[in-house]
Amino acid sequence: MNGRTHGQEAELQTFGKRCLTWLRDLRFDLQNLKRASENLKYSKISGAIGNYSSIEPRIEEEALAILHFKPYYGATQIMPREIYAPIAQALSQLVSTLDKIALAIRLGARSGRPIYQEPFGKKQKGSSAMPHKKNTISTEQIEGMARMAKKFSGMVQDNIVTWEERAIEQSCVERVAWPDLFHVVIHSLKTMTRVLKGLVVYPDNMLLEIIESRGCYASSEAKEVLRQLGAQYGLTTEDAYRIIQLAAFIVFEPSEEVKIARTNLPKSLEEADELLSAFQRIPSPESISIRWIIAEGSLISSPQLDISEDVVQKWNGILKQMFSNPDNLEKWNRIFKPSYLLRNEAKLFKEIIGE
């Protein structure tokens, strides 16, 4: 499948690798929660302001030992909230991670060509008004859960501040914030467990996305290979970058029909009807790729880039000469194969799940 950065198609990855990143983040959150929970082994029975004025320290030690606690030396009338704030932060972070996973699923489920979708019941309605829809209601809900978790965590953080040895403002907050924070976490975990167990994945659409990226999925590797091979032919590092960029712009250059539609906007709803009908009759363009344009030395200038025709022709001459060498062509063609681009992903599987 295509990876994405900034919402734009980037390099290839496996769907498994995307899931691995989610797993790794959740494991980190679990470790974070365990570390924060170490704070919970402390408590106090050291009197009204924490200086043992009405109780012997020995009694505190023995009583807390029965409850499997250790004395917290330095408490006032209350335990300091610095101890508990990391727990709330860890729980909030866990829900934020679930929100990140949920958002990725929502983005992948958008109309047109979804690559995966949350489970949809056979009697479920995606929209009360539009029967064709499969709204992402479960993963959308997680974003709301994350907002609440952040606020509850913030409340606990604010409770660190107290007037001298004790004031009462923490109590009203904690009676609400703590139970509701745990409720949000548990609900989010249950919801995302159900979503991930029932996730519907479309590998065919993933492949079509790769094809429609027209070779740009390998642009980073292509730039490096072109730089290495082109050095002996006079191509600079900047040339290699600009050649790949130009080829990428060329393969997505709009057809003449599209250019007309972009400049001659319909002036009435009737003209809009005609434009839609005309577009429905346009045949799908043949797949072209930066792979072939560069290997064949068939670059053309683009109005989107400041590259002269003379420079383009110079590059075409060098590219034709370079790829007339069968070894160079073989190296070039290899980088567009998933088996080459994904050759090092196995390291992630080994380190994260031991396979």
C-alpha positions, 0 to 999 in steps of 0.5 A: 500500500502507499504510505502518506505524509502530509496527506500526500502519497509517499513511499510503499509500505505493507499494511502489516507495517502500518499495523505494526506502528499502531502496535508499537505505540500501544505497547509504549502507552502500556509501559508508560501506564505501568511506570506511572502506576509505581507511584500508587504504592505510597500512602499516608497516615501522618496526621492533619498536616503530615507531621505525626502530631497525633500518631506515631510513625511506627503505627503508620508503617504497620498499618500501611504495610497491612494494606501493601502501601509504603509511607510517603514522607513529606505529605501534608493533610493530603497526598500530593497530586504530583503522584497521581497526575502521571496516571491521568496523563498516561491514560489520556495518552492511551486514548490519544493513540487510539484516536490516532489509529481511528483517524487513520482508519477514517482517512482510509475509509473515505469515499471513492476508493476506500482501502479499509473500513470499520465493520458495518452491520448487515442491518445498519444504516450508514446515514438516515438520509443517504442510503449509500453511505457507510459513515465511520461512526465508531472511529469518529466517536474515538475523537470525542473520547480523546477530547474528554480524556485530555480535559479530565487529565488536565483537571487532575493536573490542575489539582496539583496546586493546593493552598498550603497544607490543604484546601477542598477544591480537589475533591469536587473535581476528582469525584468526577474526573477520575471515574469519567476518565477511566470510563472513557478509556475503557469505552475507547479500548472496547470500541477500537478492539471491535473496530480492529477485529472487524476491520474490512481491508481492500488490498485491490484498492491499495494496488490500484492506488499504487498504480495510479501514483504512476511510479511516484511511489518510488521517487525517492529511490529513483532520485538516488539511483539516477544520481548514482548512475548519472554521475559519470554522464554529467548529471548533478544531484540537483539534476537528478532531483529535478528530472524526477520532479519533472517526470512526476509533474508530466505524468499527472498533467491534465488532459485537454478535456480537463484543461478546458473544464478547468478554464471554461466553467459552466455558467448555468446548471444546464451547462453543468449537466452537459459538462458532467455528461461529457466527462462521463464519455471521456475514456480513462487515460492509459497508465503512464509512469515516471519509470518509462518516461525517464528510461526512454528519455521522453521528458517534456517541459512543464508550465508548472516548473522553471526548466527550459526546453534546452535543459529538458532536451539535454537531460533526454539525451543523457537518459537515453545514453544511460539506459541504453546500458542493460545493467543500468536499465536493470538497476532502474527497473528494480527499484519500482518492484515492491520486493526491492522497496520493502526489502528492509521492512522485515527488521520491524516485524522482527523487532516488534513481534519477533517474526 
